Amino acid sequence: MGVDPALVLQGPTPRVLDEWQAQPKLWDVVRHEIDGRG
């Protein structure tokens, strides 16, 4: 992946990520962010 996955989470929500399964590193960042939000 050529971009910092944390950048994908910046800005207003909700966010739609298509084909996230092709980027496991991105999914890990998103999952941890969701867990942190409770």
C-alpha positions in Angstrom: 0.0 0.0 0.0 1.4 3.3 -1.0 -0.4 5.5 1.6 -0.4 5.6 5.4 -3.6 3.7 6.4 -4.3 6.2 9.2 -4.9 8.9 6.6 -7.9 6.9 5.3 -9.6 7.4 8.7 -9.1 11.2 8.9 -12.1 13.4 8.4 -15.8 13.0 9.0 -17.5 9.6 9.2 -19.0 7.3 7.9 -16.4 6.0 5.6 -16.9 3.3 2.9 -13.9 1.1 2.0 -14.3 -1.1 -1.0 -12.0 -4.1 -1.5 -10.5 -3.7 2.0 -9.8 -7.4 2.1 -7.1 -6.8 -0.5 -5.2 -4.6 2.0 -4.9 -6.5 5.3 -2.7 -3.7 6.7 -5.6 -1.2 6.1 -8.1 -3.6 7.8 -5.9 -3.9 10.9 -5.8 -0.1 11.3 -9.5 0.2 10.8 -10.3 -2.6 13.2 -8.1 -1.1 15.9 -9.7 2.3 15.4 -13.2 0.8 15.7 -12.2 -1.1 18.8 -10.8 2.1 20.3 -14.0 4.0 19.8 -15.9 1.4 21.7 
